[in-house]
Amino acid sequence: MGMISEFKEFINKGNVMDLAVGVIIGGAFGKIVDSLVGDLMMPVIGAATGGLDFSNQFTALDGKTYATLAEAKKAGAATLAYGSFLSVMINFVLLAFCVFLLVKAFNSMKKEEAPAPAPAPAAPVVPEDVKLLTEIRDLLKK
């Protein structure tokens, strides 16, 4: 029963719900970035490079020539699909940059906490014999 109660305590802390929300939002955000890269950026880059379609850039390792990546895969050829890899790398860089901007914005929205006031300096501790000598001195002055 100990493990079940620990699990309930873990669930009730709220961390699991925060994590679940983060994963769901992250998945949706990832799809947005996928669309940004695949539907907007790569066609522009392809047009700038003379109509080069990066998603169809590959090297067949069996030495044969195939018109498209789909044909090579259908034939069962091992391929290095470097165009797809390039698209995924651009996707990752954009996603990482967007997450960086979100974290930066979130941190700037946090209220800055005022620094704790410095503790008052403690009165110096005077040993008993010094106190006694000071009292004797003061009495002799009178």
N, C-alpha and C positions, 0 to 999 in steps of 0.2 A: 504493500500500500504506500510505502515511502516514495517510490518512484512516481506513482500517479499523482500524489500530492505535490511533489516537486514540479511535475509537468504542469499541473493546474496553476501553481504559483508563477511559473515562467510565462504561461499564456496570459495570465491576468496582469502582468507588469505593463503591458502595452507595447513592449518592444516588438512582439510578433505582428501586431496590427500595423505598426509603423513600417516594418519590413515588407509586409504584404502590400501595403499601399505603394511603397517605393518600387517594388518589383512590377506592379501593374502599370504605374506611371512610366517607369523606365522602358517597359515593353512597348507602350504606345508611343513614347518619345522616339524610341529606336526605329519604329515604322515610319515616323515622320522624316527622320534623317535619311532612312533608306530611300524614301521617295524623293527627297531633296537631291540626293546624290544621283540616283538612277534616272529620275525623270527630268531633272533640271540641269544639273551640273555636267554629267557625262555627255549628254547630247551637245552641249555648248563646247566642251573640250573636243569632242569628236568633230564638230564643225570647224573648229579652229585648226585641227590637224588634217583637214581635207576629207572629212567624212569617215574617219577611222572609228569603227565600233569596238570599243574596248571590251565589251562583254563577249565578243567573238574572237578575241586574240588568244591564240594558244599555239603550242608546239606539240605535235604528235610524236611520241617516243618510239613508235614502231617503224619510223622511217617513211611511212606512206603519207600522201597528201590528201587532206579532206577539205571540202569547201567550207564547212561550218563546224563549230564545236559539237553541235548536236549530232552531226553525222559521225564524227569521230567517236563520240560516246556510244552511239547506236552500234557501231562496228566493234565496240569493245576495246578500242585502243586506249592505252595509257596516255594521258595528256597532261601537260603543264599549262593550266589555264591562267596565265599571268595577267590577262585583262580583267578577269573576275577578281583576282587578288588585288589589283590596283584599285578597282571600284570599292572593295571592302576596306582597304587601307584609307582611302579618302573618306569613306563613311565613318570609320573609327576616329580619325583625326577631327572631323566635324563634330561628332558626338562628344568626344572628350572636351573640345573647346566649348561647346554649348553647356556641358555640365560644369566646367570651370566658371563660365559666366553666371550660371545659376547660383553656384555656391558663393561666388563673390558678391552677387546681389543680395543673397540671403544674409551673409555676414555683415554687409553694410546696413541692412535694415534692423539688425539686432540693436537694442538699446545698449549703449556702452555703460557699463556699471561704474559708478564713482569709486575711486580707490578708497580703501578703508583708511580711516584716519590713523595717523601714526600714534602709537601708544605714548602716553605722557611719560616723560622720563621719571624714573623712580628716584626718590630721595636717596642720597648716598647713605649707605649703611656705615654707621660710626661704631667702632668697638666700644665695649663698656668701659675699659680703662681710659680711653681717650675722653669719653664723656665725663668720667670722674675727674680727670685732670683739668678739663675745661671748667667744671664747676668750682674746683679748688682755686683756680686762677681767678675766676670771676669774684669769688668770695674775698680773696686777698686784695683785689683792686678796691673793694669797698672799704 
